[in-house]
Amino acid sequence: MSAVSRKSVIAIAVVALAAAAFAAVLVVRAHAGSADGLFVLKTWTRKDCSVTPWVVAERQGFLKAEGIRVEYTGDTQPALQIPSILRGDNDVADFHPNTIAVAKAGGAAITGVAELGIEPTDPAIPATLRHMWWFVNPKTHPEVKSFSDLTKLTGKIKVATITKNICADFETKLLADKFGIPRDRIEWITMPDIQAIQALSEGLVDVSEVHPPFYKGMEEAGNVKIADSSETGLGASAGLTYWIFRDDFIKTHPQEVASFTRALRNAAQWANEHPKEAQKYTEEAIGQPVKGNHYYSTRVQVDEQLSAPWIDDLVASGVFEKGKVTPQTLVTHEIEKINAPRVSLR
């Protein structure tokens, strides 16, 4: 078994053990209406660019209009987020397909119910809204002007990532494959996007990929773009994220889950149409300068095939066997059926 496979098996085993442990104590927790008569959904506190749809949904009244109030439960580190959903400490979150797939392969009873993030494919939409850009420090690596130029570097290539098994490592590996860079040459250095700017500027990493709110900050720091997510060949799939809930929660509260997805779909559309205001909301929410926005899906129906490349890469890497998780098992269409008669949601 390869080192990659061993690590993958260990990762799945950890998730499986966690899921089994939580299953022993998990009960369907009643979500009684709050004093204001709204249905309460719990999620962790966000202090990064992922907060945008949440703060827009609240500030623009989309959640309240659907009878929903969000209760923020505090900071939760990436490795503990899915376990917190399984325990019932939190109810809802958004993840990329590979994060959900690994958890499901390990026995986690969570499922995607609607799309959130997506890569814009319309050429009229600015490149600043693409899901990720990759940067290098020209003082450290003046010879690197494109991703393919990374082949000129010797030894390990230190690449910043928020955590593993997300968009950052998946799409970086796709670009490495495309330009003939062996995946085992990449050394992952974990840090938030906002820290990646400083780390790259100080030469602590060779490459930093960041999301739209930090593109301008990277350029202002003197770093140079060498690629963006459109070059992965993934199309719309490059920015794909799903809203997920526990399976028992979806079964017990389908109408409330549908109400939440309507509210957040409206927030996504508003953010796409009002980028400056969404940027300001985000900046106020995280207490950090924000100079860009993500782009969001506004579809009611889930295009499950968009997740196929993410799952295929996990199979090819030996994380789990083919068929263990499929695009069809990653998501449910039951919630969109509730929402389908209300296609014009705003």
C-alpha positions as CSV (number, residue, x, y, z in Angstrom):
1,M,0.0,0.0,0.0
2,S,1.4,3.4,-0.9
3,A,2.0,6.2,1.6
4,V,-1.0,8.1,0.1
5,S,-3.2,5.1,0.5
6,R,-2.1,4.5,4.0
7,K,-2.8,8.1,5.0
8,S,-6.2,8.0,3.2
9,V,-7.2,4.8,5.0
10,I,-6.2,6.3,8.3
11,A,-8.2,9.4,7.6
12,I,-11.3,7.4,6.7
13,A,-10.8,5.1,9.8
14,V,-10.8,8.2,12.0
15,V,-14.0,9.5,10.5
16,A,-15.6,6.1,10.7
17,L,-14.7,5.7,14.4
18,A,-16.0,9.2,15.1
19,A,-19.2,8.4,13.3
20,A,-19.7,5.1,15.2
21,A,-19.0,6.8,18.5
22,F,-21.5,9.6,17.8
23,A,-24.1,7.2,16.5
24,A,-24.2,5.6,20.0
25,V,-25.2,8.8,21.6
26,L,-26.9,10.7,18.8
27,V,-30.5,11.5,19.2
28,V,-32.8,13.6,17.1
29,R,-32.8,16.9,19.0
30,A,-36.0,18.9,19.0
31,H,-35.5,22.4,17.5
32,A,-38.3,24.2,19.2
33,G,-39.2,27.7,18.0
34,S,-37.4,30.5,19.8
35,A,-39.0,33.3,21.7
36,D,-39.4,35.2,18.4
37,G,-41.2,32.2,16.8
38,L,-38.4,31.4,14.4
39,F,-37.0,27.9,13.8
40,V,-33.4,27.8,15.1
41,L,-30.5,26.3,13.1
42,K,-27.1,26.0,14.7
43,T,-23.7,26.5,12.9
44,W,-20.3,27.6,13.9
45,T,-19.0,31.2,13.9
46,R,-17.1,32.1,10.7
47,K,-14.3,34.7,10.6
48,D,-13.3,34.3,7.0
49,C,-14.8,34.8,3.5
50,S,-17.2,31.9,3.9
51,V,-19.4,34.2,6.1
52,T,-20.7,36.2,3.2
53,P,-24.0,34.3,2.4
54,W,-24.8,34.1,6.1
55,V,-24.4,37.7,6.9
56,V,-26.2,38.7,3.7
57,A,-29.1,36.4,4.6
58,E,-29.4,38.0,8.0
59,R,-28.8,41.7,7.0
60,Q,-31.2,41.5,4.1
61,G,-33.9,39.6,6.0
62,F,-34.0,36.5,3.9
63,L,-33.7,34.1,6.9
64,K,-36.4,35.9,8.9
65,A,-38.7,35.9,5.9
66,E,-38.4,32.1,5.8
67,G,-39.0,31.7,9.5
68,I,-35.4,30.8,10.3
69,R,-33.0,32.2,12.9
70,V,-29.3,31.1,13.0
71,E,-27.6,30.5,16.3
72,Y,-23.8,30.7,16.1
73,T,-22.0,28.3,18.4
74,G,-18.4,29.7,18.4
75,D,-15.2,28.8,16.6
76,T,-14.9,25.2,15.3
77,Q,-11.6,24.0,13.8
78,P,-11.9,22.3,10.3
79,A,-11.1,18.8,11.6
80,L,-13.9,19.1,14.2
81,Q,-16.6,20.6,11.9
82,I,-18.2,17.4,10.6
83,P,-18.0,15.7,14.0
84,S,-19.9,18.7,15.4
85,I,-22.6,18.2,12.8
86,L,-22.8,14.5,13.7
87,R,-23.1,15.2,17.4
88,G,-25.8,17.7,16.8
89,D,-23.8,20.6,18.2
90,N,-24.3,22.2,14.8
91,D,-26.9,21.5,12.2
92,V,-25.8,23.0,8.9
93,A,-22.6,23.8,7.0
94,D,-21.2,24.1,3.5
95,F,-18.3,21.9,2.2
96,H,-16.6,21.0,-1.1
97,P,-17.6,17.6,-2.6
98,N,-14.3,15.9,-1.6
99,T,-14.7,16.8,2.1
100,I,-18.3,15.4,2.1
101,A,-17.2,12.3,0.1
102,V,-14.4,11.3,2.5
103,A,-16.8,11.8,5.5
104,K,-19.5,9.7,3.9
105,A,-17.0,7.0,2.9
106,G,-16.1,6.8,6.6
107,G,-19.8,6.4,7.6
108,A,-20.8,10.0,8.3
109,A,-24.6,10.3,7.8
110,I,-24.5,13.7,6.1
111,T,-25.8,14.7,2.7
112,G,-25.8,17.8,0.4
113,V,-29.2,19.5,-0.1
114,A,-28.4,22.5,-2.4
115,E,-25.5,24.2,-4.2
116,L,-23.8,27.2,-2.8
117,G,-20.4,28.0,-4.4
118,I,-19.8,27.6,-8.1
119,E,-17.1,28.7,-10.6
120,P,-18.4,31.4,-13.0
121,T,-18.1,30.2,-16.6
122,D,-19.6,33.2,-18.5
123,P,-16.7,35.1,-20.1
124,A,-18.5,38.3,-19.2
125,I,-18.1,37.7,-15.5
126,P,-14.7,39.1,-14.3
127,A,-11.8,36.8,-13.5
128,T,-11.8,38.3,-10.0
129,L,-14.8,36.1,-9.2
130,R,-13.1,32.8,-10.1
131,H,-12.9,30.5,-7.2
132,M,-9.1,30.6,-6.6
133,W,-5.9,32.3,-7.9
134,W,-2.4,31.0,-7.3
135,F,0.4,33.4,-6.5
136,V,4.2,33.5,-6.1
137,N,6.6,36.1,-4.6
138,P,8.6,37.5,-7.6
139,K,11.5,38.4,-5.2
140,T,11.8,34.8,-4.0
141,H,11.1,33.1,-7.4
142,P,11.7,35.7,-10.2
143,E,11.8,32.8,-12.7
144,V,8.3,31.7,-12.0
145,K,5.7,33.6,-14.1
146,S,3.2,30.8,-14.7
147,F,2.2,27.5,-12.9
148,S,4.2,25.5,-15.4
149,D,7.4,27.4,-14.4
150,L,7.2,25.7,-11.0
151,T,9.0,22.8,-12.8
152,K,12.1,25.0,-12.6
153,L,12.2,24.8,-8.8
154,T,14.2,22.1,-7.1
155,G,13.1,19.9,-4.1
156,K,9.8,20.3,-2.4
157,I,7.4,23.0,-3.4
158,K,5.8,24.5,-0.3
159,V,2.1,25.4,-0.9
160,A,-0.2,27.1,1.5
161,T,-3.7,25.6,2.1
162,I,-6.4,26.3,4.7
163,T,-6.7,22.6,5.4
164,K,-6.4,19.3,3.5
165,N,-9.0,17.6,1.3
166,I,-10.7,20.9,0.1
167,C,-10.5,22.9,-3.1
168,A,-7.0,24.2,-2.4
169,D,-5.2,20.8,-2.5
170,F,-7.5,19.2,-5.0
171,E,-7.1,21.9,-7.6
172,T,-3.5,22.5,-7.0
173,K,-2.9,18.8,-7.6
174,L,-4.9,19.0,-10.9
175,L,-2.7,21.9,-12.0
176,A,0.4,20.0,-11.0
177,D,-0.7,17.0,-13.1
178,K,-1.5,19.3,-16.0
179,F,2.0,20.8,-16.0
180,G,4.0,17.6,-15.2
181,I,4.8,18.3,-11.6
182,P,4.7,15.1,-9.5
183,R,2.2,15.4,-6.6
184,D,4.7,14.1,-4.1
185,R,6.8,17.2,-4.7
186,I,4.2,19.3,-3.0
187,E,4.6,20.1,0.7
188,W,1.4,21.4,2.2
189,I,1.6,24.2,4.8
190,T,-1.7,24.8,6.7
191,M,-2.9,28.4,7.3
192,P,-5.9,30.7,6.6
193,D,-5.9,32.7,3.4
194,I,-5.2,36.0,5.3
195,Q,-2.0,34.5,6.7
196,A,-1.0,33.1,3.3
197,I,-0.4,36.6,2.0
198,Q,2.1,37.3,4.7
199,A,3.7,33.9,4.5
200,L,4.2,34.2,0.7
201,S,5.6,37.8,1.1
202,E,8.1,36.6,3.7
203,G,9.2,33.6,1.6
204,L,7.8,31.0,4.1
205,V,6.0,29.2,1.3
206,D,6.6,29.0,-2.5
207,V,3.0,29.2,-3.6
208,S,-0.2,30.5,-2.0
209,E,-3.6,30.0,-3.5
210,V,-6.3,32.2,-2.1
211,H,-10.0,33.0,-2.6
212,P,-11.5,36.2,-4.2
213,P,-11.5,38.4,-1.0
214,F,-7.7,38.2,-0.9
215,Y,-6.7,38.6,-4.6
216,K,-6.2,42.3,-4.4
217,G,-4.4,42.0,-1.0
218,M,-1.9,39.6,-2.7
219,E,-1.3,42.0,-5.5
220,E,-0.9,44.9,-3.2
221,A,1.7,42.9,-1.3
222,G,3.7,42.6,-4.5
223,N,2.9,39.0,-5.3
224,V,2.2,37.7,-8.8
225,K,-0.6,35.6,-10.1
226,I,0.5,32.4,-11.9
227,A,-2.8,30.6,-12.4
228,D,-6.5,30.6,-11.6
229,S,-9.1,27.9,-11.2
230,S,-10.4,28.2,-14.8
231,E,-7.1,26.5,-15.8
232,T,-8.0,23.3,-14.0
233,G,-10.5,22.4,-16.7
234,L,-13.2,21.8,-14.1
235,G,-15.5,24.5,-15.4
236,A,-18.4,25.3,-13.1
237,S,-17.3,22.5,-10.8
238,A,-14.1,24.3,-9.7
239,G,-16.0,26.4,-7.1
240,L,-18.5,23.8,-6.1
241,T,-19.8,23.6,-2.5
242,Y,-23.0,22.1,-1.1
243,W,-25.1,22.9,1.9
244,I,-25.2,19.8,4.1
245,F,-27.3,18.6,7.0
246,R,-27.4,15.3,9.0
247,D,-29.5,12.7,7.3
248,D,-31.8,12.4,10.3
249,F,-32.3,16.2,10.4
250,I,-33.3,16.3,6.7
251,K,-35.8,13.5,7.3
252,T,-37.3,15.1,10.4
253,H,-37.3,18.8,9.3
254,P,-37.6,18.8,5.5
255,Q,-39.7,21.9,5.3
256,E,-37.3,23.9,7.5
257,V,-34.3,22.7,5.5
258,A,-36.1,23.8,2.4
259,S,-36.8,27.2,4.0
260,F,-33.1,27.6,4.9
261,T,-32.0,26.8,1.3
262,R,-34.5,29.3,-0.1
263,A,-33.2,32.0,2.2
264,L,-29.5,31.2,1.4
265,R,-30.2,30.9,-2.3
266,N,-31.7,34.4,-2.2
267,A,-28.7,35.6,-0.3
268,A,-26.4,34.1,-2.9
269,Q,-28.3,35.9,-5.7
270,W,-28.2,39.2,-3.8
271,A,-24.5,38.8,-3.2
272,N,-23.8,38.2,-6.9
273,E,-25.9,41.2,-7.9
274,H,-24.5,43.6,-5.1
275,P,-20.8,42.7,-4.8
276,K,-19.8,46.0,-3.2
277,E,-22.4,45.8,-0.5
278,A,-21.7,42.0,0.1
279,Q,-18.0,42.9,0.4
280,K,-18.8,45.5,3.0
281,Y,-20.9,43.1,5.0
282,T,-18.2,40.5,4.9
283,E,-15.5,43.0,6.0
284,E,-17.6,44.1,9.0
285,A,-18.4,40.5,10.0
286,I,-14.8,39.3,10.0
287,G,-13.0,42.5,11.1
288,Q,-10.5,42.2,8.2
289,P,-10.1,44.1,4.9
290,V,-12.0,42.4,2.2
291,K,-11.5,43.3,-1.5
292,G,-13.5,40.8,-3.4
293,N,-16.3,38.2,-3.4
294,H,-17.1,34.6,-4.1
295,Y,-19.5,33.7,-6.9
296,Y,-22.6,31.6,-6.0
297,S,-25.0,29.2,-7.6
298,T,-28.5,30.5,-7.9
299,R,-30.0,27.3,-9.2
300,V,-32.8,25.4,-7.3
301,Q,-31.9,22.1,-8.9
302,V,-28.6,20.4,-7.9
303,D,-26.4,19.3,-10.8
304,E,-25.0,16.2,-9.1
305,Q,-22.6,15.5,-12.0
306,L,-20.5,18.6,-11.1
307,S,-19.1,16.6,-8.1
308,A,-17.9,13.7,-10.3
309,P,-14.3,15.0,-10.8
310,W,-13.8,15.5,-7.1
311,I,-14.9,12.0,-6.3
312,D,-12.9,10.5,-9.2
313,D,-9.8,12.1,-7.9
314,L,-10.3,10.5,-4.5
315,V,-10.8,7.1,-6.1
316,A,-7.7,7.6,-8.3
317,S,-5.7,8.6,-5.2
318,G,-6.7,5.4,-3.3
319,V,-8.8,7.2,-0.7
320,F,-11.7,4.8,-1.2
321,E,-12.8,2.3,-3.8
322,K,-14.9,3.2,-6.9
323,G,-18.6,3.1,-6.1
324,K,-18.1,3.7,-2.3
325,V,-19.4,7.3,-2.8
326,T,-21.0,8.5,-6.0
327,P,-22.4,11.9,-7.2
328,Q,-25.8,10.4,-6.7
329,T,-25.2,9.4,-3.0
330,L,-23.4,12.7,-2.2
331,V,-26.7,14.7,-2.5
332,T,-30.4,14.4,-2.1
333,H,-33.0,15.9,-4.5
334,E,-35.8,15.8,-2.0
335,I,-35.3,19.3,-0.8
336,E,-35.2,20.8,-4.3
337,K,-38.5,19.0,-5.0
338,I,-40.1,21.0,-2.1
339,N,-38.6,24.2,-3.6
340,A,-39.2,23.4,-7.3
341,P,-42.7,24.9,-7.4
342,R,-41.2,28.1,-6.1
343,V,-38.5,28.6,-8.7
344,S,-38.9,32.4,-8.6
345,L,-37.9,32.6,-5.0
346,R,-37.4,36.4,-4.7
